[in-house]
Amino acid sequence: MKYLIFLLLLTLSATAFAGEIQRVFRMFTEVGCAKTYNSMDINEPMLLCGQCVRTVLSVTKVNDPACAGIQ
């Protein structure tokens, strides 16, 4: 029974934040795959469990030698 409750809560939280998660993934793909964007930023408030929190995220395209070995 406790696993069922856990799965229910996990499903509810995943659907509640699906739009935000999709937006973060879209930022990464727009910066990494598009030739028009070199960076993108998010800096905005979000309501989380009745509390206001500020989301700050920056995605920047770089020429890092550490990425050379990643496939």
Secondary structure, DSSP 8 states (H G I E B T S, - for coil): -HHHHHHHHHHHHHHHTHHHHHHHHHHHHHHHH-SS-SEEEEEEEEEETTEEEEEEEEEE----GGGGG--
